[in-house]
Amino acid sequence: MRKIKLSITKSTVSVSTTGTVCALNCKHCGRHYLEQMIPLAKKELIPEGMKSLLISGGSTLEGKVPLLEHVDEIKVLKSKGYRLNFHVGLVDEKEAIEISKIADAISFDFVGDDETIRYVYNLDKTVEDYIKTLELLRKYTRKVYPHITVGLKCGKIGHEFKAIDILSRYDHEKIIFIVFIPTIHTAFEKCSPPSIKDIRKVFSYARAKFNCELNLGCMYPKGNLRDKIGFAAIDNNFNTITQPSPPVIERLKNENYLIEWSDECCVF
């Protein structure tokens, strides 16, 4: 019997170390998603019953998410029993060491193309900087889970296959795929999401290149395309689907999948 995990992330909440502040103002986000996070300074607003936290935040001009200066506050959250998933930007060795001491998981958005990094993130860095961060994090913990955004460049395929090729050089436990969402009040709000044909190509290529768990993360478009993305994940033997749509759940049940349910972030 085929197995799959479905994650409904009602017991994980996102916390921002910077509130709604971000120096980069990336074209696909425009600080919009920071507004949906609980500011670390107001951690008392974390709802009752949460099991885990995504520790995230806006970036500095160097592409870093400020974490070390808040480490004592974060340790307080850790002491309360929350599992912590750190959403990091670029890191140096000191940051990698300190984060690895308290992280239950580390999520790192990996980009495989220099031009995409500059264009989307307004960031003067290269793929080599991303590789360096990946290797520093892996030096101190194996709980590093790279994320690849399909259609990151205004819905167009650009960096994805390169990112897969680079990441396939390493031994991973799991890789997470998310899909670009055109978001209001961002520079990319009028872009279209990637076509399901392109998404399927990326998923198929990833399954051929990786001998590890592949997860469909929580960030991907809604509506009919959401159903199709979920079906593409099933067809390419993904191990986890996050926030699945009702038609995806129905298909899995009709095809007699053994479903494992989770109420936390898919990296756990």
C-alpha positions, -999 to +999 in steps of 0.1 A: +000+000+000+013+034-010+018+059+019+017+097+020+016+123+047-009+152+047+000+182+068-027+206+080-006+232+097-030+243+124-005+237+152+024+257+138+025+295+137+050+319+122+070+344+143+089+373+128+121+386+145+118+419+126+081+425+127+071+438+093+106+453+086+126+440+056+154+459+039+152+439+007+115+443-002+117+413-025+096+415-056+075+383-049+068+392-012+070+430-007+068+424+031+033+411+026+039+378+043+056+394+073+023+411+081+008+376+087+034+367+113+034+373+150+062+398+159+087+382+183+083+413+205+046+403+209+052+366+215+024+366+241+001+366+211+011+331+202-022+311+204-028+284+229-022+249+217+006+256+192+032+228+190+058+244+168+069+278+156+084+290+123+110+315+133+114+339+104+116+376+096+126+402+071+161+404+056+190+428+059+206+443+028+231+413+030+203+387+028+204+377+064+174+372+087+184+387+121+184+358+145+214+360+168+205+392+184+172+376+194+186+343+205+178+348+242+141+355+234+140+325+211+155+303+238+126+313+260+102+300+234+122+268+232+120+263+269+082+264+267+083+232+247+078+245+211+096+228+183+114+255+163+118+256+125+142+284+116+136+301+082+171+315+076+187+337+050+224+337+043+244+328+074+280+330+086+297+303+107+289+319+140+252+320+131+252+285+118+267+272+151+242+291+173+212+283+152+220+246+151+221+244+189+184+252+193+168+244+159+146+214+154+146+222+117+162+247+094+144+258+062+166+275+037+153+290+004+178+278-022+182+297-055+202+282-084+207+312-106+227+345-100+204+367-121+173+354-103+188+363-070+195+398-081+162+403-099+138+388-074+155+395-041+172+428-050+203+412-035+239+415-047+248+379-040+255+348-061+247+311-061+281+305-044+269+325-014+238+302-012+260+271-015+283+284+013+253+289+036+240+254+028+274+239+036+279+259+068+245+248+081+251+212+072+284+213+089+266+216+123+233+199+118+216+175+093+182+190+100+186+214+070+157+213+045+162+233+013+132+249-002+129+255-040+103+280-053+089+270-087+083+300-108+101+324-085+110+347-113+076+363-120+061+328-126+087+319-152+110+288-149+146+299-146+166+287-116+147+256-107+166+229-127+199+244-117+189+244-081+180+208-083+213+199-100+233+217-073+213+202-044+215+167-058+252+167-050+243+164-013+226+138+008+193+152+020+166+139+042+140+160+025+135+188-001+105+211+000+089+226-031+067+256-030+051+275-060+051+312-067+019+330-058+011+363-074+005+385-044-013+419-043+008+450-035+040+434-046+061+440-077+050+406-091+013+410-084+004+410-121+025+380-129+009+346-136+018+315-116+038+289-135+019+266-158+010+232-145+030+218-174+061+236-161+054+226-125+051+189-136+084+191-154+102+204-123+086+178-100+094+150-124+130+162-127+133+164-090+120+129-084+145+116-109+175+135-093+167+131-055+167+099-035+150+115-005+116+127+007+100+154-015+074+176+001+049+200-013+051+229+012+023+252+023+029+280-002+012+274-035-017+289-055-053+283-046-082+274-068-082+249-096-044+251-100-040+240-064-058+208-072-035+202-102-004+209-082-015+184-056-021+158-083+013+165-098+029+159-064+010+126-062+020+115-097+057+122-089+056+102-056+060+131-033+060+120+004+041+149+019+015+173+007+008+204+029-027+220+030-041+196+005-073+206-013-105+184-009-101+169-045-065+158-036-077+141-004-106+125-023-082+111-049-058+097-023-087+079-005-101+066-038-067+052-047-063+035-013-033+055-001-024+049+036-026+085+048-007+098+078-020+131+091+000+158+106-011+191+122+024+208+120+048+223+094+058+197+068+095+197+078+086+180+111 
